[in-house]
C-alpha cells in the first residue's frame, strides 16, 4: 500500500518523506507497540501516518520537523483506535457484559522514550528466537530499517510475496507465542542478544559477500547492518559484543571499495589496492574494538574484529601478522567451534607456516556443499606447485557457488593454475 502511494509525491517531497520514515519509523513503531501491545497493529498505525504524509506534504509542503509530524499523526491514529475500543467496551457493558472500561492513556507520556528503551525492546522483539532466521531478518529490516517489502526482496533476490508472507507469519508467531514487548531478563539476555547480533551480521554478510546473484557485494545491506549495529551498541554501552560486532562490520566495510574491479569482478584481499580502504571506517572500527576489549570479556564477534584489525593495520600484504591471526582463530574455535572457523584457521596457518601445514588442516575438514573449502584447497595446492590438482579444486568450487561473480573468479583461477 505505502509503496504504491510513494509515486504520487514529487521527487523532492518523496525523498524527504523517505528520509523521515527511515530515521523515525523504528522509534514511532516502538512507542506505539508499547501503547497498543501488538507490533503488527503498531506498524499499521505508523504506516497510516506515512500515507497521510504522502497525501498532504506534496500539497502543503514538508513540515519543519518531519519526524515530529509523523509521530504526532501516529499518536492521533492510536488515540482514535483506543477511543473506538472504549466505545465498543461501553456498549458491551450496556448489553450486560462486565468488561471493565480501560482508562484512556496519556499518549504523550506513553510515547516519550528519551533513553531508547522502547527501541531496544523492539530490537529484541523483532529478533526473538521463536522466529526463523529468515523471518527475523525480514521483520528487522521492515520495522527497524524502514525498508519496503520490495526493497527487502530485491536485496535478498527473492519475490515480494515471499517477503510479505515471512513478515506476516513473523507477526502472527509473536502474537501466538505471547512474546511481550519487554527487555529480556538478565538470565535471558545472552541468548536473546546473540539472536539480535546474528540477524545484524546475517544482513551484513549478505551485503559483503552475496550468496547468489550477479553482484559480488551489495553495499546497501552493509550500510543498513552497520546502522543497526551502531544503534544497538549505543543502546547497550556496557555489553562488549554489540561493540565487537560493530567493530567487525566497520573494519570489513572499510575494504568494500577495493573488493571489486572496474567491471564488478571480485578482487581478493591480498590483491586489493589498500589506498582505497576507508580510513574513517577503520578508525571507527578500531575505536569500537578497543571499547569491547576494555570490558575484559572476549566474545566471538570481538575476536573476529581483532582478526579484521590485523588486516587493516598491515600497510602491505607482506606486513600481515598471520601468526597472530592463526592464534586468534584458535581462540575463536574455542568459543564457537565450527568447520568454517577451522577452515579460516587453516588458511591463516597456511600463510604463517606454509601451504603444506594449512593443507593438513584442510584435509581434516568436512563441509559438504561449501565452495570455500575446495577454493582454499586449490589455493594451497597452487602454492605447493601442484597446478593440476589445484585447477580441479577451483572447478569444484565453481560448481558449488551460487554467486555468478564468484563462479567466474574460481573458473579463472582454474584456468591459471
N, C-alpha and C positions, 0 to 999 in steps of 0.2 A: 504493500500500500504506500509506504513512505517513498520507496524508490520511484514509483510512478508519478508522484507529485513533484519531485525534485525538478523534473524537466520543465515545469511551468515557470520556475523562477529564472530571472536573468542570471548571467554568469557570475557577476559580482555579488549579487544577493545570495545566490546558491552557495558560493564559496564561504560567505560569512555564516550562513546557516550551518553548513557542514562543519566549519571550524568550531562554532559554538557547541554543536552537538557532540563532536568528538571530545572536546575538553570537559564539558559539563554533564553529559549524559550519565556517566557512571555515578557521580555524586547525587544526581536527581533520582535515578533509579534506586540507589541505596537508601536514600531518605524515604522514598515512597514505600519501599519494601518494609521498612520498619513500621510505617503507619498502617498499611493495608494487610500486611502479613502474607503476601503472595508475590513472588518475584515476577511471575508472568503477568499478573494484573498491574504491577508497578511499571513494567516495561510498556504495557499498553497505554497507561496514563501518560507516561513520559512521551511516547510517540504521538499521542493526541496533541500534546503541546507543540511538538515538532511540526505536525501537519498544520496547526493553526499559524505557526510562524511562516510556513511555506505559502500560506494563503495571504497573510497580512503584510509581511515585510516587503514583498515586491511593490505593494501598493502604498504602504505608509512609511517605508524606509526602515533601515536596520537600526534598532534601538541602541542607545549609548552603551548599555550593559546587556549584551545578547544573552549571556548565561543567566543573569538575574531575571531577565524577561521569561526565559524558558522555565526557570524554577517557579516563578510566581504563577505562571499559567498552569503548570503541572499541579501546584497546590490547589488552585481553584477547581481543577478537574477532580482531584482527590476529595475535596470538600463536598463537591456535588454528589459524588458517589456515596460518601458517608451519610450525607443527608437523605439520599434516596433509601439507603439501608435503614436508617432510623425511621423514616416514614413507613416503610414496609413492616418493621417490627411493631410500630404503634398500631397499625391496622390489625396485625395478628393479635395483639393484646385486646383490641376492641372485639375481636371474634372469640375471645375467651382463652386464648393461649397465654402462657405465663412467661414468655421470653422477656428477660429484663432489657430495658432500653439502655443503649450504650451512650455514654456521655460524649458529646462532640469534642474531639481533641483540639488542642491548640496547635495547628499545623506549623505555625511559625517556629514554635519551640521544638516541635517534633522533628522538623526538617533541618534544624540548626545543628550542624555537626562540625564544630571548628577543629577538632583533633583528628578527624578522619576515621573514627571507629566504625561508622556505618559503611564506608568504602571498604574497610578491611573485612567487615562481616560479609559484604557482597563478594569479595575475592574468595573467601573460604567457602561460601555457598556455591558459587559457580564452579569451583574446582573440587566439590565434595567427592570423596571416594566411592559413593554409591553410583556415580555416573561412570560410563565408559570413558576411556581416554579421548576418543573422537568427540563424544558429547561434551566433555569438559572444555576441550579446545574451542569448539564451535560456540558454546554458551559464553565462554570468557571473551572471545573476540566480539561477540554480539553485545554483551552487557557492559564490558569494561573497555572495549576498544571502539565501540560505536560503529562497527563495520556492518554493512548490509549483508543479507544472505548472499547476494550476487558477488560481493567483494570476497567473502569467505570462500565461496565456491570457486571463484577464479584463482584464488591464492593456493587452494589445495587441489586444483584440477578435477573438480567434481561438479555435479549439477546442483542448481539452486534447490530443486525439490528435495534432494538428499540432505542438503544442509538444513533446510527448513524443518524437515522431519526430525533430524537429530536434535534441533533446538526445542521443538515441541515435546519430544519424548523426554528430554532432559528436565524441562519444567514439570512435566507430569510426574516424573520419577521423584523429584524433590518434594512435590506435594504428597505423593502416595507414601513416601518413606518418612514423612513428617519432619523433614530437615528444617531446623529452626534457624531464624536469622539472628545468629549469635556468634560470638567468638568462641573458639574451642577452649576447653579446659586445659590446664597445664599438662595433665596426663595425656590428652588427645593431641596437643599441639604438634609434637614431632611428626606423627602420621599425617595430620591434616596439612601441615606446612610442606611436607615432602610432596604431597599431591599437587599443591599450588605451584611449587617450583618445577615439577615435572611438566606441567602444562605450559608454563612460560618457556621452558627450554625446548619442548617439542615444537612450539611455534618458531622459535629462533632457528633451530636446526633445519626446519623445512625451508626457511629462507636462505640459510647459509649454504646448504648442500641439498638441493631439491631432490626428492626421492624419485621423481618421474617428470616427464615432460621435456620440453625443448630448452629450457633455461637452466643454466648451472646454478645460478643464485637468484633469489627474489628479495631484493633489499627492503621492500615494503614490510615484509613479515619480520625481518630482523629489527627494523625500526620499531614496530609495534611491540615486539617482545622486550626490547630494550626499555621502552616507555613503561611497560607494566613492571619490569624488574626494578626500575628506579623508584616507581611509586611504592612498591612493596618494601623495598629497602628503607625508604623514608618512613613508612608506617611501622616498621619493626627495627628500630635502630640498634637494639641490643641482641638481635638474633644474627649469628655470623653467616649462615648460609644464604639468605637473600642478598647480602653484600658480596658473598663469594660468587654467586650466580651472576650478579650484575657485573662484577669484575670480569668474569669469564666471557660474558657476551660483549662487553666493551672492547676487550683485548682482541677477541676474534673478529668483531666488526671492524676494527681498525685496519684489517687487511683486505676488506672487501674490494676496494678499487683495484687492488693488484691481483685479484684472484681470477680475472678474466682478461683475455686479449682483445684486440680490436674487433674481432668478429664474434665475441662472446665465448670463445673457446676457453676451457679451464687452463689456468696457469698454476702449477704446483708450488708448494711453499718454498722449496729450495731454489726455484727459478724466478721468484717474484722480484719485481723492482721495489726494493724496500723504501725508496724515496716516496712512493705512493702511499705508504702506510700513514694513517691518520694519527698525527701526534697528539691531538686533543683527546681523542678516544683512548689512546694509550695512557695519557696522564690520568684520565678519569678512572680507567681500569686499574691502574696501579694503586691509586688512592683507595678505591673500593676494596682491593685485595688487602692493603695494609689495615683498613678498618676491620675486615673479617679476621685477619691474623691476630689482631690485638686481643680478641676475646679468649684466645688460648684454646678454642675448640675447633679442631680441624674437621670439616665435613667434606664430602666428595666434590661439591662444586668449588669449594675453596682450593682443594688440591688441584683440580683441573685448571683453575685460574692461575695457580702458581706455575703449572706447566706452560700455559699460554704466555706467562710473563717471561719465561726463559727464552721463548722465541722472539718476543718483541724487543728484548734487551740485547739481542745479538745484532750487531751492525751488519754483519755479513753471515752467510750460511756457515762458513768455517768457524765463526765465533760461538756457535750454538753449544751450550753445555749439555750434551747428550747424556753424559753420565748422571747429572742431576735429574734430567727428565726421566731416565730409566728408574732412578731411585724413587721419584715421586709416583711413577706408575706402580711401583711395588707397594707404596703406601695406599694408593687408590685401590689396588687389588685386595688389600686387607680390609678396606672399608666397604667396598662394593665389588666382591669377586664376580667376574663375568668373562666369557671368552673374548668379548670385544676389548675389555681392558687389557687382557693378556696379549691380544693382537697388537695393541698400541705399545705395550711394553716391549714386545719382540722387535718392533720397528726401531724403538729407541735403543735397545741393546745392540741391534744390528748396526746402528750408526755409531755407537760408542765403542763397541768391542769387535766390530767386523761382521759382515753378512753371514758368515758361517754360524756364528753364535745366535744371530737373530733367526736364521732358518731352523736351527734346532728347536727353538721355542715354537715357531710356527707349525712345525711338523706334529706337535702335540695338541694342536687346537682343532676342534670340530665346530664349524659354523656353516651348516648347510644353507645354501642359497644366498650367502653374504658375499657380495662381489669384492669387498676389500681384502678378504683373505687370499684368494688367488692373485690379486693385484700385488699384495705385499710379497708373496712368494716370488712372483715374477720379478719384482724389484731386486730381491736378494739374489736370485739366480742370475740375473743380468750382471750384477756387480761381481759375482763369482766367475764370470766368463763362461756361462752355460746358456748361450742365446736360444738354442732350440727349445729347451725346457721352459725358458723364460717366456718365449713367444706363446707357447701352449697355455701357460698360466694367464697371460694377458687376454688371450682369446676366450678363455673360460670366464674371466671376469667380465668381459664384454657381453657374454651371453646371459649373465646374471643381473646386470644393472637394468633399471627401467628409465634411467635418465639418458636422453639422446646425446647430450654433450659428453657425459662421462663415457658412454659407449664408444664414441668417436676417439676419445683420448686413449682408451685401452687398445683399440684396434690400431691406432698409430704406433703405440708403444710395441705392440706385437710385430708390426712391420719393421721397426727399427732395431728390434732385439737381435 
